[in-house]
């Protein structure tokens, strides 16, 4: 009886950790990435839960022969991709350079949990980054004071939002970022930025919700269009070249297949995620391609964080500009510990993988070594 009481008392006081949680996820154990496996790092699958109870799946990459507590980086994106694509590539490269890294599938996507599938939320997807920090901060081989994050494409915006919310994140990179709330509210280049157009979008979402409820299933919006029309915008052709070809196709990627639910991004219409970007005290590095259709999202984020425009004729408003006339960088704009780096001639998708050879891994490593 005494032993039973003792065990009861110990169990009552014991905090549940992710190691105590039996995973309910079906995780693929074979290497099924869109990039080759490195012989310089160790790889394993891990899981952890966010504060909504959704179990997330991640690939952990650890430098071989690593000793002691390491600086760590959590990586996710692009929006509609899976960890077997861009985020895993970034994670493996950074592990080769000495960091412990995880690339995770956001809630409702890939191998991660969450029902119904293919839903997105500015709150939950920001929380996914925070949950990754929770997980990393209790690993025996991680220095909890040296944790950074990388968000790619739409998860670049989520990463900036996470940095504004959680001071445990000591350094943040957003690569080829989208602000998903901005593009849903305003359309590309503010092409649908009126209350009337937003109301039409709300009405369409509302009608789709009714239809989904009647049928008992969520209609998918479709991934990257295929076959590709000749009249498709060049950036759509860019997406197709990645998601719909051997280069980047993955069976679990929404963009490679049937996309998000039609109502999957409904809440983005009303929820701007960069409102408190100006209160971020930790370092931020924004990386974007010079020719990317999405470059204005990083420029907008830089202005939100610093109050300074990276491109302006007004010297009084302009950030410190270090124009680089030759080499791989088209421009570097820095204000305090916030920096916008423009990659010469690069498109949006050029920063997804190593095909164009323009992802600035040396710069990324230097940024994290200085700030972690």
N, C-alpha and C positions, 0 to 999 in steps of 0.2 A: 504493500500500500504506500509506504514511504517513497519507494522508487517511482511508483506511478505518479504520486503528487509532484515529485521532483521533475520528472519528465514533462508533466503538464505545465508546470511553472516555466520550464525552459522553453517549451514550444510556444507558450503564451507570449513570452517576451521576444521571441525570435522574429526578426523582420524577414519577410518573404523577398527573395531576390530572384533575378531571372534564371539563375542556375537551378532554382527549386521548381521552376515551371516547366512541365513537360510540353514540348512543342506539339501543336496540333497541325502544323504545316507540313505539306508534302514537298520536301526539298530535293532538287536534283543534285546528285553527288558527282556525276561526271562533269568534265570541263565542257561547257556549252557556250562559251563566250564568243563574241565576234572578233576577238583579238587573240593572238597566241599566248600561251602560258609562259611566264618568265621562270627561269631556273635560279633567279636571285632572291626569290621570296617564297615564304610558306603561305599556303592558302587553306582556308576552311570556311564552312558555313556557320553562321551564328544567328541567333534570334533574340529579340527583346520586345518589350511592350511599351506602347505610348500611354499617356494618362487617360486615354479613352478605352484602354483595354485591348486595343488592336495589336496583334502580334506582327512584328516586322521581320522580314528576312534580309540578311545581309551577307556579303562576302567579306571576310577579313583577310587582309594581306599584311604579313609581318616580315621584315627583313631577316634573311637567314643570318645566323650567328649574332642576332641582336641580344644585347645584355642590358640589364637595368631597366629603368622606367623611360619610356619613349614619349616623344611628342606624338599626338594622334590627330587624324583628320577624318571627318565624316563627309561623305560625298553622295549627292543624288542629282538626278536629272539626266537628260532633258525631260521636258514635260511630255508625257506619253511614252517614254522609253523605259527600259528596265536596266537593272544593274549589270547585266551581261553585255551592255553596249557602252556608251561613253563614260558613265560614272565608274565602271569597273576598270576601264582603261586608265583613267586618271589615277584611280586608287593604286593600281599595280605599279605605275610609273613612280608615284610618290613613295611607295614602300621600297622600291629599288633604291631610292635616295635616302632611306633611313627612317622614315616615318611609319608608325603603325596606322593602317587605314582600314576603313570599312566603306563599302559601296552598298547602299540599301535601296530596296524597292519601297516606294511610298505606300501608304495605306490604300487598299482597294486595288492594287496593281501587282503585276508580276507574281512572285512567290509569297508576297506578304498577305496578311489576312485582311478582313474587312468585307462586309456585305452591305449592299449589292456591289458587284464589281464595277470597275471603271468609273468611279466617282472621284471628284476633286473638291477640295475645300481649302481656302486660304488659311483657315484656323488649323485644321487637322494636319495639313501638309507642312505648316510651320512647326507644329508640335512634333512631327516626325523627326525633324532635325534636333529638337530639344531632347527627345527620347534617345536619339543616337548619342547625344552628349551624356545623358544619364548613364547609358551602357558603358561608354568609354571611360567615364570618370571612376568607375569601380573596378576596372581591370587591373590586375596586379602588375602588369608590365606597362602601364600608362601613367604618365605624370598628369594628374587631374588639373594642374595649373597650366598645362600646355596643350589645349585642345582647340583646333580650328575646324572650319567647315569650307566646303566648296559646293556651290550650286551651279548647275549648268542649265542654260536656256531658261525655261519657266521656273525652275528651282533655284536659279540665281536670284530672282525676286524673293522667293521664300527664304533663301539664306540671309539676304539683307534684313528681311523682317525678323528672322530668328535672332540675328545679331542685335537688333534694336530691343529685343525682349529679354535676352539671356546674357548677362555679363560673364558667365562661365566660358562663353565663346570668345577666345582671345584674339582671333584673327579670322577674317572672312574673305573668300574670293568668289566673285560672281563672273562666270565665263559665258560670253555670248548671250547675255541675260535677256529675258522677257519679263516685263511686269504684267502678269496675266490679268490682274484686275484692271489695269489701264487699257489693255487692248480689248477686253470685253466691254468696258464702259464706253470707249471712244471709237473703237474700230482702228484699223491700221492708219497711221498718220492722221488720226482724228477724223476719219471719213464718215463716222456715224455718231458724232459727238453733239447730240441735241437731246433734249428731254423727250421729244416726240419719237425719235429713233430708239431711244432706250425703252420707252413704253411699248413700242412695237415688239421689241425683243422680249420684254417681260410677258406680254400677251402670248407670244409664241411659246415661251417656256411653260406658261400656265396651261395652255391648251395641250401641250405634250404630256404634262403631268397627268391630266385627266385621262388622256388616251392610254398612258402607261398603266394607270390604275385599273382601267377597264380590261386591258389585255393581260394584266398580271406579269408583264415583263417590260424591261427598259429598252427602248429603241436606241441602237447605236448610231453615232453620227458618221461613222466611217473614218478610217485612218487616212493616210496619205493617198491621194487619188491615184488609181491605177486601172486601166492603162492611162498614160499621161497624155492629155490633149496637147496638140501643137501650140495652141494659144495660151497655155498655162504660163503664169508669171514665172520669171526665171528663178525666184526663190523657192517656188513650189517644185520646180525641176531639181533644184538643189536638194530639197527634202527627199524627193523620189530617188535620187542617186544614192542616198544613204539608206533610208528605211526600206526600200523596195528591191534592193539588189543584194547580192551576196556580201557586199561591203559592210552593211549594217543590219540586215534583216534578222529579226529574232521572233520566234513563234509566240513568245509571251508579250511582246511589245504591242501596245495598242496602236501606235503610229504605223507599225508594220502591217497591221491587220485591220480590224473593224473599228478602231478608235474608241473615244470616250462615249459614255451615254450622252444623248442629246441634252438631257437636263444636268449632266455631270458638272458643268461649270456655272450653274445658275447663280450661286451666291457671289460669284466674282463681280457681278453687275453692280453690287451695292457696297463692296468692301475694299476700298483702297488699302494696299499693304505697306506703302512707303510713307505714310503720314508722319511717323516718328523717326524717320531715317536721320533727321538732323540731330537727334539726341544720342546717336551711336558714338561712344567714346573710343571703342577699339578700332584697330586698323582695318580698312577695307581696300581691296584691289579689284577694280572692274576691268575685265579684259574683253575687247571686242574687235571684230574684223572691220577694216576700213570700208569694205564694199558690202557689208552685211545690211540687209533691209531693216534689221532690228537694232542697228547701232544707236538709234535715238533713245532706246530704253535705257542704255547705260549712261548716255549723256544726261537724260532726265534724272536718273538716280544720283549721279554725281552732283547735279545742281541741288537736288533735294537734301543731300547730306551736307553740302558745303555752302549753299547759297550762292555759288559761283558757277557761271556758265563756261563750259570748256571751249566753246566756239562762239566768239563775239568780237565785235570791233570796239566794244567799250572796255578800255583798259581798267576802269574803275570796278567793273563787274567781273572781269575775267580772272580765272584761276591762274596760278603760276604755270606758264606753258613752256615746255621744253621740246620744241619741234626738232625732229630728227630727220634731216633731209635725205639721208641714205640709210641702207640697212633694212632690217625686217620690221622695224617700228615706224609707223607713220606719224605718231605723236604720243606724247606722254604729258598728262596734266595732273598736277598734284597740288593739294591744298591741305596742309596739316598732315594727318595720317591717312588721308583718303586719296586714292590715285585711280586715274582712268588711263589705261594703256590701249592704244589702237594698233592693231597688227596690219601692216601694209598689205594691200591687195586681197586680204582674206574675206571670205564670205561667212555667213552665219554658220553653215554646216562644216566649214573648214576647221572649226574649233571643236568638232565632235570626235575626231579621230586623227590618226597620224598620216592619212593619205596625202594631204597637202604639206605636211611637215611644218606647220606654223604654230602649234601649241607651244607657248613659251615656258617649257618645263624648268629651265634654269631660273627664270624670273620667279616662277611659282615657288621653287625651292628656296630661293634667296628671301622671298617675302616671309615664308613661314619660319625659316631659321632666324630671321631678325626679330620676328614678333611672337614666336613661341619660345 
